[in-house]
């Protein structure tokens, strides 16, 4: 958990640094308007200054983002739910390596915070940053971590589902017949 806290702190520091490094568009007022001696303004007709193009805002949360992060959330839910069921069944069977079953509230808080950290990290990876070198490449690969984790969580969930009871039995009825 301390690693997640450290990562969240680094993310906050980077976000603060990005906000401090963003300079406003300094275009002198004289390029837009000409000051009259009376203090009023008249439109400038002699200077043809081109204003920089307004940066178009890139949409970060789009259909792809929702689909990828939804798949990650579903895969994590599969893994954590099946692991909880395995622990419940092993504890009920009297397995000596399971001394207690963790509470649901604790698991929801712990894994919810992990998912929120992953969501915030992927959001920051997909968002454009002017201060980050290689930002274009990083923004194109924002989906790599969630895709890899979806695969890992699904494999672990399927492994939890295939967990067999004592003696190689996969069901309670089989285990009862073995005794």
N, C-alpha and C positions, 0 to 999 in steps of 0.2 A: 504494500500500500504506500510505503514511503517513496517508491519509484514513481507512482502515479502522481503523488503530491509534488515531487520534484519536477516532473514533466509539465504539470499544470502551471507551476511557478515560472518555468522557463517560457512557456507559451504566453503567459501574461506579460512577462518582461519584454518578449519580442513584439507583442502587440503594442505595448506602450512605446517602445522604441520606434516602431513604424509610425505611430501617431505623431511623435515628436519630429521625425524626419520629413514629414509631409509639409512642404512649403506651399503657401498660397500662390496663385498665379499673379505675379507682380507685373502688371502692365501699367505704365505711367498714365495718369489721367490726361496728360497733355496729348497723348496719341488719340484719345477719343474726343476730347473737347478742347476748345481754345478759350483761355481765360481772357475776358474783356477787362479793360481798366475799371469799369464800374463794378466789377465783382460778379457779374452775371456770366452765364455760359452761353456760347453759340456753337452750333455744330461745326466740326472741322471739315473743311472741304478741300484743303490743299494737301493734307497728309493722307496717304492711303496705306495705312498699317494693316497688316493681316493679323488677325487674332489667331492664336493657336487653336487647333481643333479641340473641341470639348471631348474629353475622354468618355467613350461610351462605356457605360456600366455593364459589366459582364454578369449575367445571372449565374449565381453560384448554385442555388438550390433549384435544380431543374428535374425533369423526369428521370434522367440517368442517375442523378445523385440520390433521389428518393428510392429508386429501384435497388441500387447497389447497397445503400445503407439499410433498407428494409430487408434485403436478403441477409445481410450481416446480422441484423437483429433477430431474424427468424432462426438462423443457424446457431447463434449463441443461445437462444431460448431452447432449442432442441437439445443442445449439449448440456446445459445446466439443469434442465428438467429431467432428462434421462439419468444424469449423474445423481440427482437427488433421489430418484426412484430406486436406483441401485443401492444407495446408502440405506434407504428405508428398508428394502428387502433384506440386505445383509444384516442390519441391526436386528430385524425381527427374527432372522434365522439364528441369531446368537453368534455371529462372526466375532472372534476375539479382536480383530483389527479395527472394528468400528465400536468405539466406546460411547459415542453419542451421535445423534443426527442433528445437523445444524438447523437453526430456526429459519423459517421462510423469510421473515422480515430482514434478517441479517443477510441472507443470500440476495434478496432483491436489492437492498441498498448497496451491497458490495458490487454486484455485477451491473447494476444500473449506473453506478458511478463510472465503472470501466467503459461501458458503452457510450456514456455521455462524453468521456474523454476521447474515445475513438471518433465519435461524431464531430466533436470540435476540432480535432486534429485534421481530419479529412476535409472539413469545411475550410480550414486555414490553408491547407495544401492546394485546394481548388481555387481559392480566391487569389486574384492578381496582387502582386506586391512589387512596387517600383524599386524597393531597396534590396531585393533579393536577386543575386546573380543566378542566371540559369532558371529564372522563374517560369519561362515558357515551357521548358522540359518538365519541370516539377508539376506544373498544372496539367500537363497531358497525362501524367502517370498517377494522378490522384487515386485512381480506382485499384491500383496494384495491391496495396495493403489489404483493403477490405475483401478483394477477391481471394487472396491467399488465405485470409482468416476464415472466410466462408467455407472453403475446402477443408481446412483443418477442423473447424467446429463440426461440420457434417460427419467427417470420418470419426471423430471422437464420439459423437452422438450415436452413430450406427454401432460403434464398438460397445458403447454402454447398453444399447438395446440387445446386442448379442451376448451379453454377459451371462454366463451359465452359473447355475447354483452349485452347491457341493456335489462332487461325484460326476460332474459333467451334465447335469440335468438343467434344462432351460426353463422349466416350469415348476410350480409348487407341487403339483400332482405327481410329477416324475420323482421329485425328491422324496415325497412321502412313500412312494412305492419302493424306493431303494432302502428304506429303513426297515 
